[in-house]
């Protein structure tokens, strides 16, 4: 009798655990029908301060909770918005993003500014952290940015930045898959 009760208890426990896992897996859907959005894909937009970015998010897991980032900034701002007047190039941002809600995400990314006359090829590290809030259609996002700059010898994860940009916001749009823009 004692074994039967233990066996039934074990079966019930396994059923409850498998139900919880199944519910957790279904909660990780990344389609807009479930109210959740995924950042996966490429986004284009501009901040209120005039910085234009083309950002691609690649999922790092099947649940679309984590993403790698590759982002290019507008070539018209190699000085990082006037912080490095001698800068000639602004590098590509690389980083990661993580889900914070059904349609919200946080990100951290890094890029370099380069000056040809400087003895070292890189003059600064620019970090950008942001929060993304996607629309209910999952194709538009309101983004709040905060960026900081660090000298080459600084560790951007530990050291205090030598310059902090004012907070900035922007609207970004998912790049759609469409046919050629040119008529044949």
N, C-alpha and C positions, 0 to 999 in steps of 0.2 A: 504494500500500500504506500509505504514511504517513497519507494522508487517511482510509483505512478504519479504521485503528487509532484515530485521533483521533475519528472519528465514533462508533465503538463505545464508546470511553471516555466521550464526551459523553452518549450515550444511557444508559449505566450510571449515570453521575453524576446525571442527571435522574431516573432511576428511584429511586435511593437517596434523593435529596432529596424527591421527592414522597411516598415511603413514610414518611419521617420527619415530613413535614407532616401526612399523614393520621393517623399515630399520635398526633401532638400534638393534632390536632383531636378525635380520639376520646377522648383523655385529659381533655378539657375538658367532658365530659358532666356535667350537674348533677343527674342523678337518683341516687336512693339505690341502685339496682341495681348501679351501678359502684363503690359504696363512697364516692362523693363526695356532698356535700350542698351546697345553695345556701341562702344567707340570704334570698333573695327572698321577700317577703311581710311579714306583720305578726306581731310577737311580743309577748307579755305576760308580765310576771313581777315579782318582788320580790327586792331584795337582802337579805342578812342584817341590814343596818342599818335595814331598813324602807323603803327607797326603792322606789316602784312606778313602772315605766316601761311605756309602750306605744310600741314601736319599729317603724318600717316601713323595710325595705331595698328599694331599687329598683336592679336591675342596670344597670351602666354599660357593659357589654359582653356579647357573646353567650356568652362562656365563663364567665360568672358569677365572674370573678376580682375585680371591683371593684363597689362599690355606693354609692349615695348613701343618707344616713340622715336621717330625720325622726323625732324622739322627743319624747314628752311625758312629763314627770315628774308624780308625784302632787301635786295642788294642796295637800295637807296639809303640804307641806314648802317653802313659799315662801322660807324663810330659808336654804335650802341646808343643812339639817341643823343649824341653830342658829348658823351662821357670821354671817349677816346678820339679826339679830333685828328690824331695822326694815323688812325686805323685805316687800313686799305681793304680789309676783308673781314667778314663776319662768318664764322664757321657754322656748320650744320649742328643743330641741337640733337642730342641723344638722351634718352631717359626712359622712365617707366611711369605708368599710371595704374591706379587701383580703384576699384568700385567702392563707393561710400554709401550708395543707395540705389534704388531701381533705375534712376536716370541721372545719377550724379557720380562724379569721379574726381580724384585728386591726382596731380601729376608733379613730377620733378624732372627737370632736364638740364643739361649743361651744353655750353658751346664756347668757342674761343674767338677772341678778336686778334687779328694779326697786323703787325706793323713792319714794313720792309726795312726800316732803318734801325730797328731795335736789335740788339745782339742776339736775343733769343727770338725764335719765330713766333711765339705766342705771347701777347702782352697781358691778357686777362682771361679769366674764366667768368662767364656769365651764367648764373643759375636762374631758372624760371620755375616758380611753383604756380600752380593754377588749380582752380576748381571749375569743373564743367557741369552745367545743368542743362540736360537735353530736353527738347520740346516733346510733347506727347507723340508726335509723328516720328521722332528719333532722327530727324534730318537737319535740325537747327540747334545750336547750343549757345548759351550765354556763358561767357568765360571771364573769370576774375583772375588777373595775373598779378604776381609780385615778383620782381626780378632784383638781383643783386650782382655786384661785380667783385671779383677777387684778383689780387696780383698772382702771377704765375707760381710763386713760391708758397702761396697759401693753400690750405685744405678747405674747399668749400663746404665740407660736411662738419667741420669743427671750428674753423676760424671765423672771426667777425668780418663781414664784408667791408671794403673801403668805400663803397657807394651803394645806396639802396635807391632804386627807382620808386617813384610814387606808384601806389596801386593803380592798375589800369583794367579796363573791361573791354570786351569785344563780342561781336556776334560772328559765329562761324557756321558754315553750311557744309553738309556732307557733299562730296563730289559725286554727282549722279553718273550712271553709265548711260550714255546717250550716243547716238550715231554721230557722224561727222558734222561739224558746224558749217562746213562748206557744201553747198548744193552741187550736185554733179551736172 
